[in-house]
């Protein structure tokens, strides 16, 4: 079995950032992905999706978005951008390869798949922070006769015209899908919020994007950053308590540091739809029955469709759990430039503002370290 210099697992923005930065450093990488094309996670998202972070802070290493791109690029614009740079750089990619496990074999890293093993001196794991859609095992879920799907399977409101829909989860995707449904002709839209979210506008009243302020606050003391963000919410969003979305006791940056949970980043139109009653906020889901949903408030509603915007799992344990490189939450103990084990690195498992740009910086720093280590082997 011949040994590659570097194998990157994952052909999303994190993996592509690393492969491009390696090419810039004079190192050719092989990229493996279980999907059948580049940026598969982007292709599977809903039609109205735009970046939550601006193009200023969401680009690949050293590769800006083309002139004329909107401040917040659409799903299709992101895909086109990634495809163009992968093609222009002639990144070697093998699709349809599901890596089941990574082992260290006498100093070489081996990616094991049903299609055979691939060995490399250096290996980078960039399978994504949102690898596996997750729907809670609510009591009565099997008995529910309505439609039940994960937000990753939602595309647009057309199939839900005049239907009653419950969107579970008040994160970015949940709130935006609820708005898409309300605007697109759904008969009734509920939004289930078990934990009141921190809310940040994608763009404030001025010309600057919200992620510019977030990037600055990321380096400030947490108490100050929380206070500033709370003031911004009061000025930009107002008090939504009467609509079921009170301000959480825990601030934006406290929750980010403690749990790795980012705020709900939305457009002003979403807030206006909630205030207008086009989206009705309800409590968390307790259970399902044949035709309805029981809420934590004790109320019962009867949606025809439940869309679960309840997040994803990283699912790194089957891949590298035996190597001792994950913490108790299944997150890599070390990421980016710093190797989790000699020759093994992880890219893209940190939740933070402008995460795509941060991935790019992680990939660039990791590539520099990898190139140096490979030179030292010669």
N, C-alpha and C positions, 0 to 999 in steps of 0.2 A: 504494500500500500504506500504510494508516494505521498510525501508530505508537502502541503501548501505553506507558503509563508504566513498567510492570514485567512481565516474563514470568519465571515460575519453571518450570524443567524438572524434573519429578519430583513425584509426589503421595504420597510416603512421609512419614515423620515430619519429616525435614529440610525438605522443601519446604513441608509444611503449617505447620510452625513459623514459617517465614519469611513465608508468606502471611498468617498470623494476626497476626504482629507488625507487618507492613506495614499491615494493616487498623486495628490499634490506633493506628498512627501517622498514620492518615488517608489511606493510599495503597491503591488497589485493584490487585490483581495478578491476572493470568491464569495459571493453573497448567496445564501440558501434561503428559500422561503416556501412555506407549505401551500401558499396560494398559487394561482396560475398567472398572476401578473403583479407588477409593481404597485405599491401603495394600496393594497387590497382593503385595508380598514377604511381608508377614505372613500373608496368606491362604494362601500356598503352603507354609507350614511345617508340621511334624509336630504331631499332635494334642495331645501332652502338653507342648508348649513353654510355658515361662513366662519372663518377663523375668529376665535375670541380675542386673540392677540393681533396686533397690527403687523403688516408686512415688514415694517421696520425691524421688528424683533423676532421674526418667524422664518428667516431664510436659512438656506444651507450655508456651510462655511465658505465665505468669500464669493457668494453667488446671490446677488440681489434679485428681487422680483423684477420683471421687465417693466419699462416705463409704461405708464397708463394703467397698471394694475390697481384696483381699488385699495383703499387703506386696509380694509378687511377682506381679503380674497375669498372667493366662493370655493366650494368643494371642488368643482371642475377646474377652476383656475389653479388650485393647489396641485391637483393630479397632473395637469398639463405641465406645470413648472417642474415637478419632480421627474416626470418622464423625460423631459427635454434634457435635463442635466445628466441623468443616467445614460441617456443615449449619446450625448455629446462626449461624455467621458469614457464611453465604451466599457461601462462597468460589467464585469462578467457575473451573470446571475443564473442560477438554476432554480426553476419554479417546480411546484408539485413535490417538494422534498420536505417531509415532516420529520424534524429531528426529535427523537424520543428521549435521548439521554446523551449527556456529555461525560466522557471519562478522560482520565489522564493515564496514558499508556507509555511508561518509560520516558517521561519528559515531554511527550507530544500530546496535544489535545485532540480527542477523537469525537466527532459528531456522529452518533449512531442513528440510522434511519432504516426503514423497511427497504430502501433502495440501495443500502450499502453504507459503509463507513467512509468518512472523509477526515483525514488527519491534517493537522496544522501546527506550526510552531506557536502561533498565537491565535486565540479565539475571542471573538466579541459577540456577546449575546444582546440583541436588540429586538426582542420579540414583542415589545410594547407593554405599556402600563395597563392597557385595556385589551387583554388577549382573549378572554373568555366571557361572553355575556352571562349575567347571573340574574335569575328570577327567584325570589324567595320561595321557600316551601311553605306557603300559607296553609293553615288548616282548611280543608275543603277545596283545595285547588283542583283536585282531580274530578270533583263533582260539578264544577262550574261549566255551564253549557254555552256561555258566551265565548267570544274570541279572546284569546290571551296570547300576547306576543311581547318580545323584548323590544326596546327602543331601537336596537340595531337593525330590526326588521321593518321599521317604519320608513316609508319613503315620502308620501305626500298625503293630503287629506281626502283625495278623491274617493277611496274606498269607504270613507266614513261619513259621507254626505247624509245629513239628517239623522245620524245615529248618535246614541248616548255613549260617550267615551270617558273613561277614567284613566288619567295618566298618573302613575305612581312614581313619585320622586321629584323633588323640587330643585334639582341641580340644573346646570346649563341646558342640557338636552331636554329634560322633562318640561321645563318652563317654556322653551322654544317650541317644542312639539305641541304643547297645549295651546299656545298662541296660533300655531299653524292650523290646528284643527278648528279653533274658534273662528278664525278668519276664513277658513276654507269651506265652511258650511256644515260642520257637525251640528247635530241637533242640540246637544248639551255637552259641556266639557267640565269635568271636575279635575282638580289637581290635588293629589294627596301629598301632604307635607308632614311627615312624622316629626322631623326636627326642623324648626324654623331656620331657613338658610340665611347666611350673609349674602347680601345682594350688592352687586357692583354693576354700574352701567358700562356697556362696551365702549361708549363714547359719551363724555359729559357734555355740558352745554357749550363748551368751547371747542376749538378745533383739534385739541390734543386727545389721543386715544387713552383709555383708562389704564392700559398696561404700562404706559410711560411712567405714570405716578406710582403704580405698583412696583415697578423695578427699583425706583428710588427708595420706597418704603421698605423693600425687602432687606435693605442694609441698615435700617434704622432700628433702635431699640423696640422690642415687641410692644411694650405698653404705649409708646408714642405712636407707632404704626397703627395699632388698633384704634386709638383715639382719633387719629386723623381719618381713618377709613369710616369710623362711625359718624364723624362730622360730615364727611362727604355723602354718606347715605342719607343723612337727615336733610341735607341741602338738595340732593339730586333726586331722591326717591320719595322722601317723606315717611310719615308713620303709616304703616300698613296693618297695624294691629287689628283694626275693625274688619279687615278683609282676610284675617287668618294668618298673617305673616308678621308677627312681632319681631323686633330686633333681638337676635340671640344675645344671651348674656356673655358668651364667649366670642371674642372679636375675630376678625378675619385672619389675622396673622397668628394669633394664639392657636386657633383651630388648625391652621395650615401646619404649624410646627409640631403640634401634639399628635394630630391624626393624619396629616398629609391630605387634608380635604380642602380643595380650592373653593372660593365663593361661587355663587351663581352669577354668571356674567350674561346680562341680557340687554336688549334694546329698550328704549323708553316705551315703545309701543306695547310691550308685554305688560308693563306696569299699568298702563292706561286700560288695557283689556281687563285686568284684574279689578281695577277700580270701577269699571263700567259694568261689572257683573258678567262679562262674557266668558270669564274663567272663574269658576267657584272653587275656592280653596277649602279643602276638608282635611280632617285628621288622618293619621296613619291607618293603614289596612291591618285589621286584626284577623279576619278570616273571610273565606268565600263560601257560598253555598250554591245551590243549583242555578239560581237566577240573580244573585245579588252579592253585595260586599258589606261586611260588618266593619265599622270604623272604630278607632280607639275612643271616640266620643260617645259610643253607644248607638249612633245613628246607623241606618242601613240605607244603601242606595242600590239602584239596579241598572248598572251600565250594561250595554250590549257588548262592549269591547273594553278590555283592560290592557293598557300599554305600560309595561314595566320598565321605567327609566331608573333602574336600581343598580346601575353600575356594572363593573366587570371584575374578574379575578385575573391576577397576573399569571398564575399557574406555572410558576418556576420550579416548584418542588419536584415534579417528576423529572425535570430536565437536569437540575443541579442540586437538589436537596441533599443528596448523599455526600456532597463535597464540603459541607460545613461553611458555605459562603453566604447563607441567608440568615436574617434575624428572625425573631419570633413572629413577625407579621408576614414573613415570606418575601421581604425586600432585601436586595443585595446589601451586605454590610459596607461594601466599598463600590464606588462607581466612577466612571469617567477615566481620568488619567491614572488614578490609583487602582492597581490590579487587585481583584478579590483573591486571587491565587496567582502565582507566577505564570504570566502568559494568558490569563483569563480576565476579561473585563466586561462590564455591563454598561449599557448606554440607554437612558430614557426611562428610568424608574423613579424619578423624583417629581412630585407634584409641586408646582410653583408657578407664579405669574410668568407669562410669555415662555411656556415650557418648550415650545418647538425651537425657539432660538437658543434656549439653554441646552437642548439636545445637540444642536449644532456645535456649540462651544465645547461640550463634553466630547463629542466625536473628534474635534480638531485636536484637543489636548491629548486624548487617548492615542490618536494617530501619531502624534509627535513622539510620545513615549514608546509606542510599538516600533516605530522606525529606528529609534535609538537602540532599543534592545536587540532588534534583528541585526543591526550593524555590529553590535558587540559580540554576536555569536560567530561572526565571520572570522 
